[in-house]
Amino acid sequence: MPMWSVVSFDACEASGLTYHAAVKMMAEKESVGVYGLCIVTDETASRVRT
């Protein structure tokens, strides 16, 4: 179900993802030097966006 987001220290990197897609996105972002990544629900990500 597409309800997952990937957030970093700085921003919401992506949202509306399946969990599998979120895991893949997190690995891609980490490989290019984006740190502080975690997977949260879209609802949670909407509360932490700056």
DRENNU-246576 format. One record per residue: chain; residue number from 1; residue in three letters; x, y, z of N, C-alpha, C in turn. Coordinates in steps of 0.1 Angstrom, whole numbers, plus 5000, padded with zeros to 4 digits. Each point is the difference from the previous one (the first is absolute). Last residue first. Example, Ala and Ser with C-alpha at 12.3 -4.5 7.8 and 13.67 -1.06 7.14 Angstrom:
BEGIN
<site A; 2; ser; <5128; 4978; 5071>; <5009; 5011; 5000>; <4992; 5011; 5008>>
<site A; 1; ala; <5003; 4943; 4999>; <4991; 5012; 5000>; <5009; 5012; 5000>>
This chain:
BEGIN
<site A; 50; thr; <5094; 5209; 5067>; <5003; 5014; 5003>; <4997; 5009; 4988>>
<site A; 49; arg; <4981; 4949; 5021>; <5005; 5008; 4989>; <5003; 5014; 5004>>
<site A; 48; val; <4980; 4964; 5027>; <5014; 5004; 5002>; <5006; 5008; 4989>>
<site A; 47; arg; <4955; 4981; 5001>; <5001; 5007; 5012>; <5014; 5006; 5002>>
<site A; 46; ser; <4988; 4971; 4964>; <4993; 5013; 4998>; <5001; 5009; 5012>>
<site A; 45; ala; <5017; 4955; 5001>; <5008; 5009; 4992>; <4994; 5013; 4998>>
<site A; 44; thr; <4975; 4967; 5021>; <5010; 5004; 5009>; <5009; 5010; 4993>>
<site A; 43; glu; <4967; 4979; 4975>; <4994; 5009; 5010>; <5011; 5006; 5009>>
<site A; 42; asp; <5012; 4967; 4968>; <4998; 5013; 4994>; <4994; 5010; 5010>>
<site A; 41; thr; <5030; 4961; 5021>; <4987; 5001; 4992>; <4999; 5014; 4994>>
<site A; 40; val; <5049; 4982; 5007>; <4989; 5003; 5009>; <4987; 5000; 4991>>
<site A; 39; ile; <5057; 4988; 5000>; <4988; 4998; 4993>; <4989; 5002; 5011>>
<site A; 38; cys; <5052; 5022; 4995>; <4991; 4990; 5007>; <4987; 4999; 4992>>
<site A; 37; leu; <5055; 5025; 5001>; <4988; 4995; 4993>; <4992; 4990; 5009>>
<site A; 36; gly; <5043; 5028; 5002>; <4989; 5003; 5010>; <4987; 4994; 4994>>
<site A; 35; tyr; <5037; 5014; 4964>; <5001; 4993; 5013>; <4988; 5004; 5009>>
<site A; 34; val; <5022; 4999; 4946>; <4989; 5006; 5008>; <4999; 4992; 5013>>
<site A; 33; gly; <5031; 4991; 4961>; <5004; 5008; 5011>; <4989; 5007; 5008>>
<site A; 32; val; <4999; 4967; 4963>; <5004; 5013; 4995>; <5003; 5010; 5011>>
<site A; 31; ser; <4984; 4956; 5009>; <5011; 4997; 4991>; <5006; 5013; 4994>>
<site A; 30; glu; <4960; 4999; 5027>; <5012; 4998; 5008>; <5012; 4999; 4991>>
<site A; 29; lys; <4958; 5003; 4979>; <5004; 5013; 5006>; <5013; 4998; 5008>>
<site A; 28; glu; <4982; 4961; 4982>; <5004; 5009; 4989>; <5005; 5013; 5006>>
<site A; 27; ala; <4980; 4969; 5029>; <5013; 4995; 4996>; <5006; 5009; 4989>>
<site A; 26; met; <4956; 5009; 5014>; <5009; 5003; 5011>; <5014; 4996; 4996>>
<site A; 25; met; <4965; 4989; 4970>; <5003; 5014; 5000>; <5010; 5004; 5011>>
<site A; 24; lys; <4984; 4956; 5000>; <5009; 5002; 4988>; <5004; 5015; 4999>>
<site A; 23; val; <4969; 4988; 5033>; <5013; 4994; 5003>; <5010; 5002; 4989>>
<site A; 22; ala; <4956; 5014; 4993>; <5006; 5009; 5009>; <5014; 4994; 5004>>
<site A; 21; ala; <4972; 4974; 4972>; <5006; 5012; 4993>; <5007; 5009; 5009>>
<site A; 20; his; <4977; 4964; 5020>; <5011; 4995; 4992>; <5007; 5012; 4992>>
<site A; 19; tyr; <4960; 5009; 5024>; <5012; 4998; 5009>; <5012; 4995; 4992>>
<site A; 18; thr; <4967; 5030; 4974>; <4998; 4987; 5006>; <5012; 4999; 5010>>
<site A; 17; leu; <4987; 5050; 4988>; <5007; 4988; 4996>; <4995; 4988; 5006>>
<site A; 16; gly; <4992; 5050; 5005>; <4991; 4993; 4991>; <5006; 4987; 4995>>
<site A; 15; ser; <5034; 5039; 5010>; <4988; 4995; 5008>; <4991; 4993; 4990>>
<site A; 14; ala; <5055; 5023; 5009>; <4990; 4994; 4991>; <4988; 4995; 5008>>
<site A; 13; glu; <5035; 5027; 5019>; <5007; 4997; 4987>; <4990; 4994; 4990>>
<site A; 12; cys; <4998; 5035; 5042>; <4993; 4988; 4996>; <5005; 4997; 4986>>
<site A; 11; ala; <5033; 5027; 5032>; <4988; 5001; 4992>; <4993; 4986; 4999>>
<site A; 10; asp; <5042; 5011; 5026>; <4997; 5012; 4994>; <4986; 5001; 4994>>
<site A; 9; phe; <5021; 4961; 5021>; <5001; 5011; 5010>; <4995; 5013; 4994>>
<site A; 8; ser; <4977; 4960; 4978>; <5014; 5002; 5004>; <5001; 5010; 5010>>
<site A; 7; val; <4960; 4963; 4978>; <5004; 5013; 5005>; <5015; 5000; 5004>>
<site A; 6; val; <4960; 4971; 4971>; <5013; 5000; 5004>; <5004; 5014; 5004>>
<site A; 5; ser; <4950; 4972; 4998>; <5009; 5011; 4996>; <5014; 4997; 5005>>
<site A; 4; trp; <4949; 4972; 4990>; <5012; 5002; 5007>; <5008; 5012; 4994>>
<site A; 3; met; <4958; 4976; 4986>; <4997; 5009; 5012>; <5013; 5003; 5007>>
<site A; 2; pro; <4979; 4967; 4960>; <5008; 5012; 4999>; <4997; 5010; 5011>>
<site A; 1; met; <4996; 4944; 4999>; <4992; 5012; 5000>; <5009; 5012; 5000>>
